[in-house]
Amino acid sequence: MRPDYFGTGYRKRDPFESDPAEWAVLDEDCLWRREALPDSALASLTRAFELPEKGGKGPVYVSLTVTVHENTVAARRDMAGALESALRCPEQRLNATDVVRGLYSRVDASSDGRNAVTDDDLTESGEWIADGGSRAYPFDWYKFRLGPVTVAATARHGAGRSEEEDTAVTGEIFRGVSLVATDIDRWGEARGTQEPVATKGAEQ
């Protein structure tokens, strides 16, 4: 997961990486928080990137997560849970100040709309409001599954962009997530004749 996957000018944010023994969970109050991984997930790593503010255009914040599940069934359950969360919580709190609302979901499972290397795709769009403000800006969310591995990304657009510019940002984020998925697919094919991935707690 590299900054330039999302386009020119992106860089690492601080903090850059999450604890791979935790993942994000949407609780009953529709607030995202981090919890210890369940037994069905081996590891989950999130990296954070940003396109800094420039020329009157606000920053774009990108968060990308790769999770290795115990098996394909567990990964499919995670995808189903992600779809259910948008239906259960059309308005979600990312933290103490930022809110995402108006989420619209689309699932492309084994169809022409699906990414070429993935088994399931989930795409969501909506708008986010920062720091209790009144202005809303575009929000993108993608989640792909490749066998037992899921790749998820969110993008929060900053102010000052035209509709065409926001559309271009959304396209860049989608291409970046697709590049990560392609890397995982390539790595998986290269390991196809090697030993299985170690289970949680085992030596790598």
N, C-alpha and C positions, 0 to 999 in steps of 0.2 A: 504494500500500500504506500504509494509515493505521492507527494504533492502534485507533481506535474501530470499525473494521470487525469486530473480534473481541468487542466488547461494552464496557460501561461500566467505566472504571477502568484500561484498558490504556494503557501508555506506551512510549516508545522505550527500548531498552536501549543500553548503551555497551559495545563499539562498535555503532553503528547499522547501517552499511552495509559490505558486503564490496567487494573489488576486482572490478569487472565483467569483468576479464580472466582471472578464475579461477573454478573451480567445485569442488564437493565430490566426491570420488571414494572409493569403498570399496575398499581395497587387498586383496591376497591374504590378509592377516592379519586381515581383518574390522575394520580400523580406518579411520575416516573421516579424510581429510586433504584439503587444498586443493591443486589443481594448475592449471597453465595450461590455458586452454580448448583443445580440439581444433579442427582446421580446420573441422569440421562445425558449430560453434557460433559465433555472431556476438558474443553478449554474455550475461552472466548476473549478475543483481543479487540479493543477499540482504539483507533487512532483518530486524532483531531487535526483538521487543517483549516486554513482560512485564506480568503482572497482579501488582502487589506483594503481599507478605504482609500480611494484615489479619485481625483477629479470630480468631487461632489457625489460620488457613488459610494454608498455604504458597504461595509464588509460583507462577505458571504462566508458563513460558517458551515463546515462540512464535518460530519462524524461518520466513520465507516467501521463496521464491526464484522469480524469473521468468527463464526462459532463452529467448532467440531463436535458433533453429537455422537452419542454412543453407537447409533445405527441410523439407517434411513427412516425407519418408523418414527424415531424420536425427532428427527429433523422435520418430517411431515407434520407432526403434531405441533412443533414450534411455528411452522408456517400457518397452520390453522388457527393457532392462538393469536398470532399477529393480526390476522384478518378479523377475528372476533373482537379484538381490543378496539379496533376502529369503530365497529358497530356499537360496542358497549359504551365507549367514551368518545363521542364525536368532538368533544372539547377536552383537551389534555393539558396538564401542567408539566412543563419540562423541568422546572425548578421553582424556586420561591417567587420569581418575578415573570417568567416567560410562559405564554399560553399558546397552544396550537388549537385551531378550531376549524369547523367546516370541512373535515376530512372526507375525501371521496376516494373509494377503493376500487381497484380493478385487478382481477386475477387472470393471468394468462397461463393456463396449464395445458401443455402439449398442444399448442395451437400456433397459428402463423404469427401471432403477436409476441410469442415467447422468444427470449434471447436464445441464440443458436446453441450455446453450450449448457444451458440450465434445464432442470427438470420441472421447476415451477417458478413463476414470477409473480410478485405482488407489487403493485404500484399504487401509491397514495399521493394525493395533493390536497393542499388546503392553504391556510394562512396563519401567520404567527404574529403575536403582539409582544413587544419587549418592554420590560420595566413598567408595566401597568399603563402604557401609553394608549392613545386612541387610534393610531395608524396601524394598519395591518399590511403585512408583506408576504410574498409567496413562500410556501413551504413544500418541499419535495421529500418523499420517502420511497425507497426501493428496497425490496428484499427478494433475493434469489436463492434457490436451492440447487445444489449439485450433489446428489446422493445424500450422504450424511452431513454435508457442510452447508451452512447458510451464510450468505453475504448480505448485510443490511447497511443502508446509508441514509442519512438525513441531510438536508441542505436548507439553511435559513438565509433567505435573500435580504440584503440591505436596501436602504432607501435610495432614490435617485435614478432608478433605471426605468427605461421605457418597457412596454409590454414585450416588444421584440427582443430587447436586451435580456429581460428575465427569461424569455423562452430559450435564448442562446445559453444562458447559465444552466437551465434545467437540462438541456441537451448535453452540455459538458459533463455534468454530474452523472448522467446516465452512461455516457461513454466511459467515465472513470470506473464506475462500478462494474461495467461489462469487462473492462481490462483486468480488474482483479479476479473476476469469475473465470476469465480465460486463462489467467496464470494458474489458478487453482486446478482447472481442468487439465492443463498441460502437466502440472506437477503430479496429479493423480495418475495420468496415463504413464508417466515415467516410473512411478512406483508400482505399477500394476503387477509386476512379477516379483516384487520384494515382499518382505514380511509385513503383516498387518500393523496398523498404528497401535501403539501401546495404549492400554487402558489407563484411566485416571489413577494416579498414585504409583504407577509402575515406572521404572527407570527408562529414559528415552535412549 
